[in-house]
Amino acid sequence: MLRPSAQSYSVTRPLYSEDAFEDEHAKVYRKHKSLLDHVIQYLTCSSERAKNAAMSLLPVIGWMKIYSIKDWLLNDIVSGISTGLVAVLQGLAFSLLASISTWYGLYAAFFPVIMYFFLGTSRHISVGAFPVLSLMVGAAVTKLVPDEGPPANITAFEGLTKEEQRVLVSASLTVLVGLFQLGMGMLQVGFIVMYLSDTLISGFTTAAAVHILVSQLKFVLGLTVPGFSGPLSLIYTLESVFTQITSTNIHDLVTSIVVMVAVLGVKEINDRFKSKLPVPIPIEVIMTVIACGVSYAFDFGGKHGVDVVGKIPNTFESPIAPNLQVFQMTAMEAFPIAIVGFAVAFAVAKVYSVKHDYIIDGNQELIAFGASNIFGGAFKSLAASTALSRSAVQESTGGKTQIAGLISAIIVLVVILGIGFLLEPLPKAVLGAVVIVNLKGMLMQVVTVPYLWKKDRPDCIVWVGTCLAAIFLGLDLGLAVGLGLELLTVVFRAQFPRCSVLANISGTDIYRDRKDYVNIYEPEGVKIFRIPSPIFFANIDFFRDKLKDAVGFNPLRILRKRNKAVRKIKKLIKKGELTVTSNGLQATCLMPIEESEDESNMEDLDKPTDYSDLPFQVKWNAELPANIRVPPVDIHSLVLDFSAVSFLDISALKGLQAALKEFIRIDVYVYIVGCDPYIIEKLRNCKFFDDEIKTSMFFLTIHDAMLFIHESHPTKTVSEKVSGSFQYQYKSSGLAIKEMEEMKIKVEADIKPETRF
């Protein structure tokens, strides 16, 4: 192993500008496909493409070909039975959030699972009801069919009971969610999930957990609370709960507390000893069985006023056609449900795919969930996604493929058709308690807020803003607010990047922020400015302001001052008040000539300085005659580090062009380093280069530019230290210097040395 002092290298190569590099190294120009080429390729069919399309559309074919009955089947059976028992209980519990009868939650654990088995790419997630989605469906249901007051004016509602109306809304909404997801999958827009950051999803699901917790209070306390929807619905629900708090059913409350304590305790045991337990203890199922027995033995429903699950049909209900009027009235709710459902499922699937080393396809997942929700909605199922706890059971109990999910659906089928009557005495308070206990993981996400505040405050603002907006404005509006905040943080980070002035680490070719290091060397007369982000319409003005701050002057103001000074000098010479003698300049007027308002506002002030008719060279940093004052410029070269600039738009291109010309016109040479070749090509295509801005100002690295500056300005402006141990073989042909001289604005006339200012 090399000692730290021995870890060095020496490179010998020519000094490269972009032009010199392209001259020496031939560039391969590839033909870019046109839109027509892409369309033709997309529509071209072959046996191989047909096979790949079938494999992509039906992922079950891929993993079934490698399925090992000997090694995997038993694990899938055990996992399917465990997951099925949990799915039954969660299906009953989560249907309460949707404000419909409990058995419709069982349908969500059966119909979507069948469709996902064939179309899904994840082998480990458990498809079915998800509390956040159920709550969002419930908000739409209570909006159209409120607990109190008439339902919405929908023709299909005529002749239906309130429960049937709600089922129609829930089923139609689920189909619409599926249509949105299927459409996005067909259009290959699975990337849309990337716009939902982990921070946004965390804040949103935490707010959803608060909504779910409040919505379950009426079951835990045994109260009759009407459903509210829209902004501040959570406040109205709490108000209704606390006004009835004295009417709490003590049997419901005690039952809920016992169930929550037992479930929480055993879950902690499962987490702590998961490496030693063959399968997690199914405490929810155990407590459900005990609660059913106690409720049946003591007749909680008849004698104590406890609200129980009640009659569960031992058959499937007939399919239902979705209603177009419901589609129109719930479209605004359906889209966020589709996005949230897919985002959560994809995030969980991604975790397990990485853990078990297989690939999932975001677009195919959209198609799978879209088809699952359309199929399930036709049979009155709830909108399906995946529950984190249920998927954890399926994976942790040894599930290898979606055969475990298929077996869990069979368990649900057995409950629906065979033993569902055993759950009829189950108190709804138990279901409410199970729901609340399963919120622990989502509610505990609030502990990330202090960490985010210390590490990344914009992300913290997104989390808090999304959470508060979703709590007080509702989940749909809260998601929209969260997306808005997230986009604002992206714009903020790009619009106000941390620009810096770089300097050389002595004895090396390394350049770092001059504020961060001690042994750092800043060449005299040179500024190295780094732009750490793309340059576009929103930050071009910020970039130009920061550049002015870095160099310490406004180049446009300097240019205007110089142009005014040249005009005054010409007027003085014309009037004979300033003459050129053998001893230099002699001024007979000590006061500067005042220009008229019209002259000072002429557009010519922003153009290159006109030195014609001047019999001498103007040295702007020296003292000028007739008390003419022009701010001095203490740099001769400006290096712009574009290594982090990934793109330029047209607005930024125009702004950059104007900024460069302002510096060039005051005799400050500009060098751009580390620029992406594709950006240079774009600059050429957009006619960026002209008589003032030339391609010769582009260099491969900062060090190339600094060595060239050293060669161009050798008189104590740049120290020899800049070359350090990074050795170059510089070509002495003078070609590069000649190119730079072509950029230079001519400010000299053929005069004798003694006639200078």
Beta strands, then each sheet from edge to edge (+ up, - down):
strand 1: 127-129
strand 2: 384-386
strand 3: 500-505
strand 4: 511-513
strand 5: 520-521
strand 6: 526-530
strand 7: 578-581
strand 8: 584-587
strand 9: 637-641
strand 10: 669-673
strand 11: 698-699
sheet 1: 1+ 2-
sheet 2: 4+ 3- 5+
sheet 3: 4+ 3- 6+ 9+ 10+ 11+
sheet 4: 7+ 8-
end
